[in-house]
């Protein structure tokens, strides 16, 4: 595996790949890698000739300065994991490398996609995600790009961006990996104490409860019962929405295929998100 830090070295590493027309699979990450990321790398390995992983804690998508400072950083461990899971090129750029002076990002009219759920509580977050993903697409020119469905709204936003800009890349959404407790794997779990890890299981329980109510209750009733269940836990719910998977508009009266329940909650200081397709 090659580790590169500059775009010049990245282009050198990709030169023969481009000349020979090989396919490139990109897995963008913010590091602090875990099994969930490795599943993305393995999926990329199974579909592309060359696998590129970016490890970059993107400052423009953080809406809270302390969240950015506290975001876990484990570059040596990340490099070792990537080397063992079939990554060909690991790109660890600096902020200046990703955003050179005067760098302009195209404006994408995200509409509702950027206003609800994460967009409501982290204004500007998706603008930052779109900025960095678009930048990596421009620099790496991947054939496929792999994203975890734990960030359900992010996948919807990136799909929209790709269609809007007519980018020649196939977005590959990958299922969420869970701990045996049901807790979704996340780099943020590293910040939870053992007790908090136990308490955080309420998130999965609540999603599972919501799924069990689909045949007998409307989306609005399901939400009500799920919120009542969640209220017994010490976690603090930020939002809970049952949404249309394409538009992310909230469903209240009728179920539609692919209706998805998304939530964000604080476990102590740590903000966790998760989702489940309900029908
Ligand atoms: O999902 C993430 O880890 C990030 O939002 C991404 C896609 C790597 C962009 O920084």
py3Dmol code that shows the C-alpha trace and the ligand (Angstrom):
import py3Dmol

protein = """\
ATOM      1  CA  UNK A   1       0.000   0.000   0.000  1.00  0.00           C
ATOM      2  CA  UNK A   2       1.242   3.481  -0.862  1.00  0.00           C
ATOM      3  CA  UNK A   3       0.691   6.258   1.656  1.00  0.00           C
ATOM      4  CA  UNK A   4       0.553   9.698   0.038  1.00  0.00           C
ATOM      5  CA  UNK A   5       0.030  13.137   1.517  1.00  0.00           C
ATOM      6  CA  UNK A   6       0.070  15.436  -1.522  1.00  0.00           C
ATOM      7  CA  UNK A   7      -2.000  15.629  -4.685  1.00  0.00           C
ATOM      8  CA  UNK A   8       1.213  15.463  -6.738  1.00  0.00           C
ATOM      9  CA  UNK A   9       2.135  12.103  -5.144  1.00  0.00           C
ATOM     10  CA  UNK A  10      -1.447  10.919  -5.489  1.00  0.00           C
ATOM     11  CA  UNK A  11      -1.414  11.719  -9.217  1.00  0.00           C
ATOM     12  CA  UNK A  12       1.908   9.893  -9.585  1.00  0.00           C
ATOM     13  CA  UNK A  13       0.454   6.854  -7.827  1.00  0.00           C
ATOM     14  CA  UNK A  14      -2.646   6.975 -10.075  1.00  0.00           C
ATOM     15  CA  UNK A  15      -0.822   7.693 -13.364  1.00  0.00           C
ATOM     16  CA  UNK A  16      -0.470   4.105 -14.591  1.00  0.00           C
ATOM     17  CA  UNK A  17      -3.931   3.263 -13.296  1.00  0.00           C
ATOM     18  CA  UNK A  18      -5.364   6.009 -15.512  1.00  0.00           C
ATOM     19  CA  UNK A  19      -3.220   5.085 -18.538  1.00  0.00           C
ATOM     20  CA  UNK A  20      -4.347   1.477 -18.395  1.00  0.00           C
ATOM     21  CA  UNK A  21      -8.032   2.357 -17.890  1.00  0.00           C
ATOM     22  CA  UNK A  22      -8.326   0.476 -14.609  1.00  0.00           C
ATOM     23  CA  UNK A  23     -11.340   1.134 -12.368  1.00  0.00           C
ATOM     24  CA  UNK A  24     -10.827   3.094  -9.150  1.00  0.00           C
ATOM     25  CA  UNK A  25     -12.889   2.583  -5.980  1.00  0.00           C
ATOM     26  CA  UNK A  26     -12.847   5.457  -3.515  1.00  0.00           C
ATOM     27  CA  UNK A  27     -13.667   5.143   0.184  1.00  0.00           C
ATOM     28  CA  UNK A  28     -13.696   8.625   1.742  1.00  0.00           C
ATOM     29  CA  UNK A  29     -13.227   8.550   5.541  1.00  0.00           C
ATOM     30  CA  UNK A  30     -12.371  10.813   8.427  1.00  0.00           C
ATOM     31  CA  UNK A  31     -10.095   8.194   9.980  1.00  0.00           C
ATOM     32  CA  UNK A  32     -10.437   6.575  13.424  1.00  0.00           C
ATOM     33  CA  UNK A  33     -11.170   3.541  11.297  1.00  0.00           C
ATOM     34  CA  UNK A  34     -13.118   0.536  12.533  1.00  0.00           C
ATOM     35  CA  UNK A  35     -14.705  -2.623  11.140  1.00  0.00           C
ATOM     36  CA  UNK A  36     -17.494  -0.584   9.522  1.00  0.00           C
ATOM     37  CA  UNK A  37     -14.938   1.248   7.365  1.00  0.00           C
ATOM     38  CA  UNK A  38     -13.156  -2.011   6.590  1.00  0.00           C
ATOM     39  CA  UNK A  39     -16.424  -3.400   5.203  1.00  0.00           C
ATOM     40  CA  UNK A  40     -16.449  -0.415   2.790  1.00  0.00           C
ATOM     41  CA  UNK A  41     -12.831  -1.098   1.819  1.00  0.00           C
ATOM     42  CA  UNK A  42     -13.590  -4.768   1.248  1.00  0.00           C
ATOM     43  CA  UNK A  43     -16.623  -3.886  -0.883  1.00  0.00           C
ATOM     44  CA  UNK A  44     -14.425  -1.519  -2.903  1.00  0.00           C
ATOM     45  CA  UNK A  45     -11.815  -4.283  -3.237  1.00  0.00           C
ATOM     46  CA  UNK A  46     -14.470  -6.624  -4.653  1.00  0.00           C
ATOM     47  CA  UNK A  47     -15.647  -4.096  -7.278  1.00  0.00           C
ATOM     48  CA  UNK A  48     -12.643  -2.001  -8.367  1.00  0.00           C
ATOM     49  CA  UNK A  49      -9.145  -2.681  -9.716  1.00  0.00           C
ATOM     50  CA  UNK A  50      -7.568  -0.068  -7.451  1.00  0.00           C
ATOM     51  CA  UNK A  51      -8.789   0.998  -4.008  1.00  0.00           C
ATOM     52  CA  UNK A  52      -8.094   4.512  -2.744  1.00  0.00           C
ATOM     53  CA  UNK A  53      -8.992   5.518   0.834  1.00  0.00           C
ATOM     54  CA  UNK A  54      -8.900   9.150   1.949  1.00  0.00           C
ATOM     55  CA  UNK A  55      -8.296   9.865   5.637  1.00  0.00           C
ATOM     56  CA  UNK A  56      -9.159  13.498   6.290  1.00  0.00           C
ATOM     57  CA  UNK A  57     -11.003  15.122   9.194  1.00  0.00           C
ATOM     58  CA  UNK A  58     -12.799  17.730   7.124  1.00  0.00           C
ATOM     59  CA  UNK A  59     -13.060  20.945   9.172  1.00  0.00           C
ATOM     60  CA  UNK A  60     -15.731  22.485   6.922  1.00  0.00           C
ATOM     61  CA  UNK A  61     -18.370  19.915   7.880  1.00  0.00           C
ATOM     62  CA  UNK A  62     -18.100  20.460  11.652  1.00  0.00           C
ATOM     63  CA  UNK A  63     -20.581  22.931  13.066  1.00  0.00           C
ATOM     64  CA  UNK A  64     -19.161  22.769  16.564  1.00  0.00           C
ATOM     65  CA  UNK A  65     -15.501  23.604  17.258  1.00  0.00           C
ATOM     66  CA  UNK A  66     -15.146  21.216  20.198  1.00  0.00           C
ATOM     67  CA  UNK A  67     -16.599  18.342  18.152  1.00  0.00           C
ATOM     68  CA  UNK A  68     -13.823  18.950  15.606  1.00  0.00           C
ATOM     69  CA  UNK A  69     -11.126  19.096  18.304  1.00  0.00           C
ATOM     70  CA  UNK A  70     -12.420  15.977  20.050  1.00  0.00           C
ATOM     71  CA  UNK A  71     -12.891  13.965  16.860  1.00  0.00           C
ATOM     72  CA  UNK A  72     -10.665  10.875  17.356  1.00  0.00           C
ATOM     73  CA  UNK A  73      -7.466  10.746  15.303  1.00  0.00           C
ATOM     74  CA  UNK A  74      -5.527   7.464  15.011  1.00  0.00           C
ATOM     75  CA  UNK A  75      -3.434   7.763  11.805  1.00  0.00           C
ATOM     76  CA  UNK A  76      -0.886   4.989  12.523  1.00  0.00           C
ATOM     77  CA  UNK A  77      -3.592   2.488  13.428  1.00  0.00           C
ATOM     78  CA  UNK A  78      -5.623   3.588  10.378  1.00  0.00           C
ATOM     79  CA  UNK A  79      -2.676   3.011   8.021  1.00  0.00           C
ATOM     80  CA  UNK A  80      -2.057  -0.467   9.483  1.00  0.00           C
ATOM     81  CA  UNK A  81      -5.736  -1.448   9.170  1.00  0.00           C
ATOM     82  CA  UNK A  82      -5.910  -0.204   5.583  1.00  0.00           C
ATOM     83  CA  UNK A  83      -2.763  -2.077   4.585  1.00  0.00           C
ATOM     84  CA  UNK A  84      -4.297  -5.284   5.983  1.00  0.00           C
ATOM     85  CA  UNK A  85      -7.613  -4.871   4.192  1.00  0.00           C
ATOM     86  CA  UNK A  86      -6.567  -4.445   0.579  1.00  0.00           C
ATOM     87  CA  UNK A  87      -6.259  -0.681   0.242  1.00  0.00           C
ATOM     88  CA  UNK A  88      -3.818   0.255  -2.558  1.00  0.00           C
ATOM     89  CA  UNK A  89      -3.427   3.983  -1.932  1.00  0.00           C
ATOM     90  CA  UNK A  90      -4.091   5.742   1.387  1.00  0.00           C
ATOM     91  CA  UNK A  91      -4.349   9.511   0.997  1.00  0.00           C
ATOM     92  CA  UNK A  92      -3.714  11.516   4.205  1.00  0.00           C
ATOM     93  CA  UNK A  93      -3.839  15.135   2.991  1.00  0.00           C
ATOM     94  CA  UNK A  94      -3.489  18.334   5.019  1.00  0.00           C
ATOM     95  CA  UNK A  95      -6.210  21.009   5.055  1.00  0.00           C
ATOM     96  CA  UNK A  96      -4.126  23.226   2.715  1.00  0.00           C
ATOM     97  CA  UNK A  97      -3.739  20.380   0.257  1.00  0.00           C
ATOM     98  CA  UNK A  98      -7.500  19.793   0.102  1.00  0.00           C
ATOM     99  CA  UNK A  99      -8.450  23.475   0.090  1.00  0.00           C
ATOM    100  CA  UNK A 100      -5.730  25.466  -1.642  1.00  0.00           C
ATOM    101  CA  UNK A 101      -6.035  29.248  -1.493  1.00  0.00           C
ATOM    102  CA  UNK A 102      -8.878  30.493  -3.685  1.00  0.00           C
ATOM    103  CA  UNK A 103     -10.434  27.038  -4.097  1.00  0.00           C
ATOM    104  CA  UNK A 104     -14.071  27.430  -5.229  1.00  0.00           C
ATOM    105  CA  UNK A 105     -16.774  24.865  -4.602  1.00  0.00           C
ATOM    106  CA  UNK A 106     -19.748  24.597  -6.954  1.00  0.00           C
ATOM    107  CA  UNK A 107     -23.076  25.653  -5.381  1.00  0.00           C
ATOM    108  CA  UNK A 108     -25.457  22.712  -5.164  1.00  0.00           C
ATOM    109  CA  UNK A 109     -29.141  23.539  -4.483  1.00  0.00           C
ATOM    110  CA  UNK A 110     -29.743  20.852  -1.877  1.00  0.00           C
ATOM    111  CA  UNK A 111     -33.217  22.186  -0.950  1.00  0.00           C
ATOM    112  CA  UNK A 112     -35.013  20.103   1.702  1.00  0.00           C
ATOM    113  CA  UNK A 113     -32.183  17.553   1.809  1.00  0.00           C
ATOM    114  CA  UNK A 114     -30.104  20.108   3.681  1.00  0.00           C
ATOM    115  CA  UNK A 115     -32.875  21.552   5.866  1.00  0.00           C
ATOM    116  CA  UNK A 116     -34.238  18.549   7.758  1.00  0.00           C
ATOM    117  CA  UNK A 117     -32.738  16.258  10.420  1.00  0.00           C
ATOM    118  CA  UNK A 118     -28.928  16.683  10.390  1.00  0.00           C
ATOM    119  CA  UNK A 119     -29.391  19.818   8.273  1.00  0.00           C
ATOM    120  CA  UNK A 120     -31.641  21.410  10.894  1.00  0.00           C
ATOM    121  CA  UNK A 121     -29.335  20.715  13.838  1.00  0.00           C
ATOM    122  CA  UNK A 122     -25.996  21.093  12.028  1.00  0.00           C
ATOM    123  CA  UNK A 123     -26.575  23.961   9.583  1.00  0.00           C
ATOM    124  CA  UNK A 124     -23.802  24.059   7.005  1.00  0.00           C
ATOM    125  CA  UNK A 125     -22.732  20.462   7.675  1.00  0.00           C
ATOM    126  CA  UNK A 126     -23.783  19.119   4.272  1.00  0.00           C
ATOM    127  CA  UNK A 127     -22.285  22.090   2.475  1.00  0.00           C
ATOM    128  CA  UNK A 128     -18.969  20.933   3.970  1.00  0.00           C
ATOM    129  CA  UNK A 129     -19.590  17.291   3.071  1.00  0.00           C
ATOM    130  CA  UNK A 130     -20.474  18.207  -0.514  1.00  0.00           C
ATOM    131  CA  UNK A 131     -17.387  20.408  -0.698  1.00  0.00           C
ATOM    132  CA  UNK A 132     -14.939  17.728   0.417  1.00  0.00           C
ATOM    133  CA  UNK A 133     -16.515  14.818  -1.458  1.00  0.00           C
ATOM    134  CA  UNK A 134     -16.675  16.873  -4.645  1.00  0.00           C
ATOM    135  CA  UNK A 135     -13.025  17.840  -4.164  1.00  0.00           C
ATOM    136  CA  UNK A 136     -11.990  14.181  -3.746  1.00  0.00           C
ATOM    137  CA  UNK A 137     -14.055  13.186  -6.794  1.00  0.00           C
ATOM    138  CA  UNK A 138     -12.292  15.918  -8.796  1.00  0.00           C
ATOM    139  CA  UNK A 139      -8.800  14.890  -7.648  1.00  0.00           C
ATOM    140  CA  UNK A 140      -9.210  11.084  -7.690  1.00  0.00           C
ATOM    141  CA  UNK A 141     -11.806  10.650 -10.461  1.00  0.00           C
ATOM    142  CA  UNK A 142     -13.132   7.393  -9.040  1.00  0.00           C
ATOM    143  CA  UNK A 143     -15.268   4.919 -10.964  1.00  0.00           C
ATOM    144  CA  UNK A 144     -17.124   3.960  -7.749  1.00  0.00           C
ATOM    145  CA  UNK A 145     -17.422   5.674  -4.371  1.00  0.00           C
ATOM    146  CA  UNK A 146     -18.497   3.798  -1.245  1.00  0.00           C
ATOM    147  CA  UNK A 147     -20.500   5.316   1.616  1.00  0.00           C
ATOM    148  CA  UNK A 148     -21.965   3.753   4.743  1.00  0.00           C
ATOM    149  CA  UNK A 149     -25.724   3.914   5.144  1.00  0.00           C
ATOM    150  CA  UNK A 150     -25.377   4.841   8.817  1.00  0.00           C
ATOM    151  CA  UNK A 151     -25.110   8.352   7.369  1.00  0.00           C
ATOM    152  CA  UNK A 152     -28.380   7.900   5.487  1.00  0.00           C
ATOM    153  CA  UNK A 153     -28.923  11.599   4.801  1.00  0.00           C
ATOM    154  CA  UNK A 154     -25.321  11.996   3.653  1.00  0.00           C
ATOM    155  CA  UNK A 155     -25.853   9.269   1.048  1.00  0.00           C
ATOM    156  CA  UNK A 156     -29.015  11.059  -0.197  1.00  0.00           C
ATOM    157  CA  UNK A 157     -27.089  14.359  -0.409  1.00  0.00           C
ATOM    158  CA  UNK A 158     -24.119  12.827  -2.235  1.00  0.00           C
ATOM    159  CA  UNK A 159     -26.397  11.043  -4.700  1.00  0.00           C
ATOM    160  CA  UNK A 160     -28.131  14.346  -5.382  1.00  0.00           C
ATOM    161  CA  UNK A 161     -24.803  16.159  -5.864  1.00  0.00           C
ATOM    162  CA  UNK A 162     -23.532  13.471  -8.240  1.00  0.00           C
ATOM    163  CA  UNK A 163     -26.722  13.602 -10.341  1.00  0.00           C
ATOM    164  CA  UNK A 164     -26.833  17.401 -10.284  1.00  0.00           C
ATOM    165  CA  UNK A 165     -23.223  17.781 -11.461  1.00  0.00           C
ATOM    166  CA  UNK A 166     -23.582  14.733 -13.747  1.00  0.00           C
ATOM    167  CA  UNK A 167     -20.401  13.242 -12.344  1.00  0.00           C
ATOM    168  CA  UNK A 168     -19.232   9.975 -13.913  1.00  0.00           C
ATOM    169  CA  UNK A 169     -19.063   8.056 -10.629  1.00  0.00           C
ATOM    170  CA  UNK A 170     -21.299   5.307  -9.290  1.00  0.00           C
ATOM    171  CA  UNK A 171     -22.315   5.808  -5.662  1.00  0.00           C
ATOM    172  CA  UNK A 172     -22.375   2.510  -3.774  1.00  0.00           C
ATOM    173  CA  UNK A 173     -24.303   2.666  -0.465  1.00  0.00           C
ATOM    174  CA  UNK A 174     -23.179  -0.027   2.006  1.00  0.00           C
ATOM    175  CA  UNK A 175     -25.147  -1.455   4.963  1.00  0.00           C
ATOM    176  CA  UNK A 176     -24.475  -0.301   8.528  1.00  0.00           C
ATOM    177  CA  UNK A 177     -22.304  -2.609  10.606  1.00  0.00           C
ATOM    178  CA  UNK A 178     -23.444  -3.128  14.204  1.00  0.00           C
ATOM    179  CA  UNK A 179     -21.864  -4.304  17.428  1.00  0.00           C
ATOM    180  CA  UNK A 180     -23.428  -7.506  18.843  1.00  0.00           C
ATOM    181  CA  UNK A 181     -25.505  -5.217  21.093  1.00  0.00           C
ATOM    182  CA  UNK A 182     -27.046  -3.630  17.983  1.00  0.00           C
ATOM    183  CA  UNK A 183     -25.213  -0.309  18.428  1.00  0.00           C
ATOM    184  CA  UNK A 184     -24.165   1.042  15.017  1.00  0.00           C
ATOM    185  CA  UNK A 185     -20.389   1.095  14.594  1.00  0.00           C
ATOM    186  CA  UNK A 186     -19.048   4.642  14.635  1.00  0.00           C
ATOM    187  CA  UNK A 187     -15.724   6.363  15.284  1.00  0.00           C
ATOM    188  CA  UNK A 188     -17.583   8.365  17.939  1.00  0.00           C
ATOM    189  CA  UNK A 189     -18.234   5.186  19.979  1.00  0.00           C
ATOM    190  CA  UNK A 190     -14.552   5.432  21.027  1.00  0.00           C
ATOM    191  CA  UNK A 191     -15.568   8.403  23.181  1.00  0.00           C
ATOM    192  CA  UNK A 192     -18.214   6.412  25.119  1.00  0.00           C
ATOM    193  CA  UNK A 193     -17.558   4.833  28.529  1.00  0.00           C
ATOM    194  CA  UNK A 194     -18.499   1.181  29.089  1.00  0.00           C
ATOM    195  CA  UNK A 195     -21.658   2.313  30.877  1.00  0.00           C
ATOM    196  CA  UNK A 196     -22.573   4.692  28.063  1.00  0.00           C
ATOM    197  CA  UNK A 197     -22.020   1.922  25.501  1.00  0.00           C
ATOM    198  CA  UNK A 198     -24.661  -0.114  27.375  1.00  0.00           C
ATOM    199  CA  UNK A 199     -27.097   2.800  27.576  1.00  0.00           C
ATOM    200  CA  UNK A 200     -26.648   3.688  23.885  1.00  0.00           C
ATOM    201  CA  UNK A 201     -28.276   0.374  22.913  1.00  0.00           C
ATOM    202  CA  UNK A 202     -31.646   2.131  23.431  1.00  0.00           C
ATOM    203  CA  UNK A 203     -31.120   3.638  19.958  1.00  0.00           C
ATOM    204  CA  UNK A 204     -31.186   0.265  18.237  1.00  0.00           C
ATOM    205  CA  UNK A 205     -34.017  -0.942  20.490  1.00  0.00           C
ATOM    206  CA  UNK A 206     -36.118   2.070  19.554  1.00  0.00           C
ATOM    207  CA  UNK A 207     -35.511   1.596  15.829  1.00  0.00           C
ATOM    208  CA  UNK A 208     -36.377  -2.104  16.145  1.00  0.00           C
ATOM    209  CA  UNK A 209     -39.542  -1.231  18.055  1.00  0.00           C
ATOM    210  CA  UNK A 210     -40.522   1.225  15.300  1.00  0.00           C
ATOM    211  CA  UNK A 211     -40.023  -1.494  12.687  1.00  0.00           C
ATOM    212  CA  UNK A 212     -42.266  -3.892  14.618  1.00  0.00           C
ATOM    213  CA  UNK A 213     -45.150  -1.361  14.583  1.00  0.00           C
ATOM    214  CA  UNK A 214     -45.381  -0.800  10.822  1.00  0.00           C
ATOM    215  CA  UNK A 215     -48.193  -3.292  10.142  1.00  0.00           C
ATOM    216  CA  UNK A 216     -50.444  -2.003  12.912  1.00  0.00           C
ATOM    217  CA  UNK A 217     -49.741   1.728  13.240  1.00  0.00           C
ATOM    218  CA  UNK A 218     -49.380   4.834  11.078  1.00  0.00           C
ATOM    219  CA  UNK A 219     -45.960   6.545  10.875  1.00  0.00           C
ATOM    220  CA  UNK A 220     -47.177   9.252  13.302  1.00  0.00           C
ATOM    221  CA  UNK A 221     -48.388   6.655  15.847  1.00  0.00           C
ATOM    222  CA  UNK A 222     -45.163   4.699  15.439  1.00  0.00           C
ATOM    223  CA  UNK A 223     -43.149   7.826  16.141  1.00  0.00           C
ATOM    224  CA  UNK A 224     -45.213   8.566  19.250  1.00  0.00           C
ATOM    225  CA  UNK A 225     -44.734   5.058  20.697  1.00  0.00           C
ATOM    226  CA  UNK A 226     -41.039   4.961  19.811  1.00  0.00           C
ATOM    227  CA  UNK A 227     -40.460   8.314  21.515  1.00  0.00           C
ATOM    228  CA  UNK A 228     -42.289   7.100  24.639  1.00  0.00           C
ATOM    229  CA  UNK A 229     -40.000   4.058  24.754  1.00  0.00           C
ATOM    230  CA  UNK A 230     -36.875   6.161  24.254  1.00  0.00           C
ATOM    231  CA  UNK A 231     -37.929   8.586  27.010  1.00  0.00           C
ATOM    232  CA  UNK A 232     -37.052   5.932  29.645  1.00  0.00           C
ATOM    233  CA  UNK A 233     -33.354   6.230  28.770  1.00  0.00           C
ATOM    234  CA  UNK A 234     -30.824   8.832  29.948  1.00  0.00           C
ATOM    235  CA  UNK A 235     -29.957   9.707  26.331  1.00  0.00           C
ATOM    236  CA  UNK A 236     -31.283  12.972  24.944  1.00  0.00           C
ATOM    237  CA  UNK A 237     -33.110  12.710  21.624  1.00  0.00           C
ATOM    238  CA  UNK A 238     -32.331  15.470  19.140  1.00  0.00           C
ATOM    239  CA  UNK A 239     -34.610  14.378  16.311  1.00  0.00           C
ATOM    240  CA  UNK A 240     -36.603  11.325  15.316  1.00  0.00           C
ATOM    241  CA  UNK A 241     -38.155  11.255  11.847  1.00  0.00           C
ATOM    242  CA  UNK A 242     -39.762   8.631   9.676  1.00  0.00           C
ATOM    243  CA  UNK A 243     -38.997   9.807   6.157  1.00  0.00           C
ATOM    244  CA  UNK A 244     -39.398   9.237   2.456  1.00  0.00           C
ATOM    245  CA  UNK A 245     -35.970   7.784   1.528  1.00  0.00           C
ATOM    246  CA  UNK A 246     -35.551  10.009  -1.548  1.00  0.00           C
ATOM    247  CA  UNK A 247     -36.943  13.389  -0.491  1.00  0.00           C
ATOM    248  CA  UNK A 248     -36.410  12.948   3.294  1.00  0.00           C
ATOM    249  CA  UNK A 249     -39.861  14.448   3.860  1.00  0.00           C
ATOM    250  CA  UNK A 250     -41.488  13.232   7.051  1.00  0.00           C
ATOM    251  CA  UNK A 251     -44.244  10.614   6.749  1.00  0.00           C
ATOM    252  CA  UNK A 252     -47.232  10.828   9.058  1.00  0.00           C
ATOM    253  CA  UNK A 253     -50.322   9.043   7.679  1.00  0.00           C
ATOM    254  CA  UNK A 254     -49.224   6.528   5.067  1.00  0.00           C
ATOM    255  CA  UNK A 255     -46.304   4.114   4.763  1.00  0.00           C
ATOM    256  CA  UNK A 256     -44.329   4.036   1.529  1.00  0.00           C
ATOM    257  CA  UNK A 257     -41.773   1.446   0.389  1.00  0.00           C
ATOM    258  CA  UNK A 258     -38.363   2.177   1.868  1.00  0.00           C
ATOM    259  CA  UNK A 259     -39.751   4.434   4.632  1.00  0.00           C
ATOM    260  CA  UNK A 260     -36.768   5.036   6.894  1.00  0.00           C
ATOM    261  CA  UNK A 261     -36.589   6.025  10.515  1.00  0.00           C
ATOM    262  CA  UNK A 262     -33.656   8.336  11.299  1.00  0.00           C
ATOM    263  CA  UNK A 263     -32.595   9.664  14.677  1.00  0.00           C
ATOM    264  CA  UNK A 264     -29.858  11.579  16.448  1.00  0.00           C
ATOM    265  CA  UNK A 265     -29.339  11.490  20.212  1.00  0.00           C
ATOM    266  CA  UNK A 266     -26.774  12.617  22.736  1.00  0.00           C
ATOM    267  CA  UNK A 267     -25.221  10.006  24.969  1.00  0.00           C
ATOM    268  CA  UNK A 268     -23.505  12.310  27.459  1.00  0.00           C
ATOM    269  CA  UNK A 269     -21.506  14.692  25.267  1.00  0.00           C
ATOM    270  CA  UNK A 270     -21.348  12.309  22.322  1.00  0.00           C
ATOM    271  CA  UNK A 271     -23.802  12.758  19.483  1.00  0.00           C
ATOM    272  CA  UNK A 272     -24.858   9.482  17.841  1.00  0.00           C
ATOM    273  CA  UNK A 273     -26.962   8.925  14.724  1.00  0.00           C
ATOM    274  CA  UNK A 274     -28.620   5.822  13.363  1.00  0.00           C
ATOM    275  CA  UNK A 275     -31.436   4.760  11.062  1.00  0.00           C
ATOM    276  CA  UNK A 276     -33.413   1.749   9.926  1.00  0.00           C
ATOM    277  CA  UNK A 277     -35.520   1.004   6.865  1.00  0.00           C
ATOM    278  CA  UNK A 278     -38.908   0.145   8.311  1.00  0.00           C
ATOM    279  CA  UNK A 279     -40.750  -1.435   5.362  1.00  0.00           C
TER     280      UNK A 279
END
"""
ligand_1 = """\
10
LIG
O -18.864 10.035 6.470
C -17.771 10.596 6.664
O -16.890 10.056 7.330
C -17.540 11.978 6.080
O -18.687 12.754 6.120
C -16.934 11.945 4.672
C -17.904 11.335 3.667
C -15.645 11.158 4.682
C -16.626 13.368 4.212
O -15.720 13.986 5.059
"""
view = py3Dmol.view(width=600, height=400)
view.addModel(protein, "pdb")
view.setStyle({"model": 0}, {"cartoon": {"style": "trace"}})
view.addModel(ligand_1, "xyz")
view.setStyle({"model": 1}, {"stick": {}})
view.zoomTo()
view.show()
